[in-house]
Amino acid sequence: MSSMETEKGAEQPAAVAAGSSNYSCIRADVGLRLLLLAASIVAVVLMVTSKQTKNIPVPTIPGLTIANPAKFDDSAALVKGNRFAELTIEICENIDVLGLYSIITTIASLAVMGKSSVPAKYFWILAVHDLLVLGLVAAATGTAGGVAYIGLQGNSHVNWGKICNVYDKFCRFIGSSIAVSLFAAVVLVLLVAINVYSLYRRTPGSSVW
Amino acid sequence: MSSMETEKGAEQPAAVAAGSSNYSCIRADVGLRLLLLAASIVAVVLMVTSKQTKNIPVPTIPGLTIANPAKFDDSAALVKGNRFAELTIEICENIDVLGLYSIITTIASLAVMGKSSVPAKYFWILAVHDLLVLGLVAAATGTAGGVAYIGLQGNSHVNWGKICNVYDKFCRFIGSSIAVSLFAAVVLVLLVAINVYSLYRRTPGSSVW
């Protein structure tokens, strides 16, 4: 990944002291933000399409089966309040927010990319916002991961049965969605890191490392 | 919280161009790191002391009860592999690492505090490490929170029963531990933010905001 790519930008007339004061990684920044947008779209699509219905035999009345859907559905889950997917709502809502956030910041980065000199304030503001979003995405991925792990392994000590052997497609989709969210969290870490690096390179007397 | 506290440090003889090049928030940084250390110790103590044993009647043989402990215990949980606390191991191991990390970085910050001028590289390196630790702590807190939420509410759709009505003290301790971890994550966000702000204030031409 070209995250350490250098984009110097044209020299500003009233250039300030340090030679590296125009240093920025805007191109890498824009690339990573597009990656983030793609990841958030994929994660939402996986969540939304994860519905799976299984006919589960009712033990007492042989022959009678009930359709028992495991699906991700915001409103239904909120009304019924007892689905496996309940906790994964959180991650999906966060991912929706993440998609919107990545669109806004990509536009901001593209706008700044055209300028001859990017103000340092831009990196500072962006780094702090990326940081907050990173906290939310990492926590949501952890939450969904924890719940999905119980679905996969169960917990016999407290009688929580596995459900992924029944709802296989559902679990595969949710699992993939969690993997994509984890990837998004890593991209956010890289984004904060390159923005902080851009700031660092602009301080007087900074070296490449 | 004095996170925006200013510490100018003595003027360096060969001071570089920009007036704000010695700006740093080292005192706030050290304070937050000590807070982080305290939080990680409290969280570990809560996890370790959360053991609770309940006599649960065996339904088929009236009068016979089995002692059924719910406790956090690394080795036991790893051997049995099926306790409620199993997933919370992850967060506790991360908290151990967090405690060690906060000790090391507090010492580093104290060492740097004595110097007349803190090099910009210090903030850059610290911000990136804090960032990685933040990702781990946020994800671990989310994981433990997700599992604890099922313990509290259960999930009747997939027959996962509540357990916190039985193991009340255990759940209170684990819950408090999760709250403290969340607090640690917030402290880490503040730490990254003030280090990035220190870097920003050192760039030529930066303003207070």
HADDOCK unambig.tbl for C-alpha pairs under 7 A between the chains (distance, minus, plus):
assign (segid A and resid 16 and name CA) (segid B and resid 204 and name CA) 6.48 0.50 0.50
assign (segid A and resid 17 and name CA) (segid B and resid 17 and name CA) 5.78 0.50 0.50
assign (segid A and resid 82 and name CA) (segid B and resid 155 and name CA) 5.11 0.50 0.50
assign (segid A and resid 82 and name CA) (segid B and resid 156 and name CA) 5.63 0.50 0.50
assign (segid A and resid 82 and name CA) (segid B and resid 157 and name CA) 5.31 0.50 0.50
assign (segid A and resid 83 and name CA) (segid B and resid 155 and name CA) 6.46 0.50 0.50
assign (segid A and resid 83 and name CA) (segid B and resid 157 and name CA) 5.20 0.50 0.50
assign (segid A and resid 84 and name CA) (segid B and resid 155 and name CA) 6.80 0.50 0.50
assign (segid A and resid 84 and name CA) (segid B and resid 157 and name CA) 6.81 0.50 0.50
assign (segid A and resid 84 and name CA) (segid B and resid 158 and name CA) 6.65 0.50 0.50
assign (segid A and resid 120 and name CA) (segid B and resid 200 and name CA) 6.60 0.50 0.50
assign (segid A and resid 120 and name CA) (segid B and resid 203 and name CA) 6.88 0.50 0.50
assign (segid A and resid 120 and name CA) (segid B and resid 206 and name CA) 6.95 0.50 0.50
assign (segid A and resid 124 and name CA) (segid B and resid 196 and name CA) 6.65 0.50 0.50
assign (segid A and resid 124 and name CA) (segid B and resid 197 and name CA) 6.75 0.50 0.50
assign (segid A and resid 124 and name CA) (segid B and resid 200 and name CA) 6.25 0.50 0.50
assign (segid A and resid 128 and name CA) (segid B and resid 193 and name CA) 6.08 0.50 0.50
assign (segid A and resid 131 and name CA) (segid B and resid 189 and name CA) 6.94 0.50 0.50
assign (segid A and resid 135 and name CA) (segid B and resid 135 and name CA) 6.65 0.50 0.50
assign (segid A and resid 135 and name CA) (segid B and resid 138 and name CA) 5.96 0.50 0.50
assign (segid A and resid 138 and name CA) (segid B and resid 135 and name CA) 5.94 0.50 0.50
assign (segid A and resid 138 and name CA) (segid B and resid 138 and name CA) 5.64 0.50 0.50
assign (segid A and resid 138 and name CA) (segid B and resid 139 and name CA) 4.75 0.50 0.50
assign (segid A and resid 139 and name CA) (segid B and resid 138 and name CA) 4.74 0.50 0.50
assign (segid A and resid 139 and name CA) (segid B and resid 139 and name CA) 4.38 0.50 0.50
assign (segid A and resid 139 and name CA) (segid B and resid 141 and name CA) 6.53 0.50 0.50
assign (segid A and resid 139 and name CA) (segid B and resid 142 and name CA) 4.31 0.50 0.50
assign (segid A and resid 140 and name CA) (segid B and resid 142 and name CA) 6.04 0.50 0.50
assign (segid A and resid 141 and name CA) (segid B and resid 139 and name CA) 6.52 0.50 0.50
assign (segid A and resid 142 and name CA) (segid B and resid 139 and name CA) 4.30 0.50 0.50
assign (segid A and resid 142 and name CA) (segid B and resid 140 and name CA) 6.04 0.50 0.50
assign (segid A and resid 142 and name CA) (segid B and resid 142 and name CA) 4.61 0.50 0.50
assign (segid A and resid 142 and name CA) (segid B and resid 143 and name CA) 4.29 0.50 0.50
assign (segid A and resid 143 and name CA) (segid B and resid 142 and name CA) 4.29 0.50 0.50
assign (segid A and resid 143 and name CA) (segid B and resid 143 and name CA) 4.18 0.50 0.50
assign (segid A and resid 143 and name CA) (segid B and resid 145 and name CA) 6.43 0.50 0.50
assign (segid A and resid 143 and name CA) (segid B and resid 146 and name CA) 4.56 0.50 0.50
assign (segid A and resid 144 and name CA) (segid B and resid 146 and name CA) 6.93 0.50 0.50
assign (segid A and resid 145 and name CA) (segid B and resid 143 and name CA) 6.42 0.50 0.50
assign (segid A and resid 146 and name CA) (segid B and resid 143 and name CA) 4.56 0.50 0.50
assign (segid A and resid 146 and name CA) (segid B and resid 144 and name CA) 6.95 0.50 0.50
assign (segid A and resid 146 and name CA) (segid B and resid 146 and name CA) 5.95 0.50 0.50
assign (segid A and resid 146 and name CA) (segid B and resid 147 and name CA) 6.00 0.50 0.50
assign (segid A and resid 147 and name CA) (segid B and resid 146 and name CA) 5.97 0.50 0.50
assign (segid A and resid 147 and name CA) (segid B and resid 147 and name CA) 6.03 0.50 0.50
assign (segid A and resid 155 and name CA) (segid B and resid 82 and name CA) 5.27 0.50 0.50
assign (segid A and resid 155 and name CA) (segid B and resid 83 and name CA) 6.61 0.50 0.50
assign (segid A and resid 155 and name CA) (segid B and resid 84 and name CA) 6.88 0.50 0.50
assign (segid A and resid 156 and name CA) (segid B and resid 82 and name CA) 5.77 0.50 0.50
assign (segid A and resid 157 and name CA) (segid B and resid 82 and name CA) 5.34 0.50 0.50
assign (segid A and resid 157 and name CA) (segid B and resid 83 and name CA) 5.24 0.50 0.50
assign (segid A and resid 157 and name CA) (segid B and resid 84 and name CA) 6.81 0.50 0.50
assign (segid A and resid 158 and name CA) (segid B and resid 84 and name CA) 6.66 0.50 0.50
assign (segid A and resid 159 and name CA) (segid B and resid 160 and name CA) 6.84 0.50 0.50
assign (segid A and resid 160 and name CA) (segid B and resid 159 and name CA) 6.86 0.50 0.50
assign (segid A and resid 160 and name CA) (segid B and resid 160 and name CA) 4.75 0.50 0.50
assign (segid A and resid 189 and name CA) (segid B and resid 131 and name CA) 6.95 0.50 0.50
assign (segid A and resid 193 and name CA) (segid B and resid 128 and name CA) 6.09 0.50 0.50
assign (segid A and resid 196 and name CA) (segid B and resid 124 and name CA) 6.66 0.50 0.50
assign (segid A and resid 196 and name CA) (segid B and resid 196 and name CA) 6.37 0.50 0.50
assign (segid A and resid 197 and name CA) (segid B and resid 124 and name CA) 6.76 0.50 0.50
assign (segid A and resid 199 and name CA) (segid B and resid 199 and name CA) 6.23 0.50 0.50
assign (segid A and resid 199 and name CA) (segid B and resid 200 and name CA) 6.07 0.50 0.50
assign (segid A and resid 199 and name CA) (segid B and resid 203 and name CA) 6.99 0.50 0.50
assign (segid A and resid 200 and name CA) (segid B and resid 120 and name CA) 6.62 0.50 0.50
assign (segid A and resid 200 and name CA) (segid B and resid 124 and name CA) 6.24 0.50 0.50
assign (segid A and resid 200 and name CA) (segid B and resid 199 and name CA) 6.06 0.50 0.50
assign (segid A and resid 202 and name CA) (segid B and resid 203 and name CA) 5.51 0.50 0.50
assign (segid A and resid 203 and name CA) (segid B and resid 120 and name CA) 6.88 0.50 0.50
assign (segid A and resid 203 and name CA) (segid B and resid 199 and name CA) 7.00 0.50 0.50
assign (segid A and resid 203 and name CA) (segid B and resid 202 and name CA) 5.52 0.50 0.50
assign (segid A and resid 203 and name CA) (segid B and resid 203 and name CA) 4.48 0.50 0.50
assign (segid A and resid 203 and name CA) (segid B and resid 204 and name CA) 6.89 0.50 0.50
assign (segid A and resid 204 and name CA) (segid B and resid 16 and name CA) 6.66 0.50 0.50
assign (segid A and resid 204 and name CA) (segid B and resid 203 and name CA) 6.90 0.50 0.50
assign (segid A and resid 206 and name CA) (segid B and resid 120 and name CA) 6.92 0.50 0.50
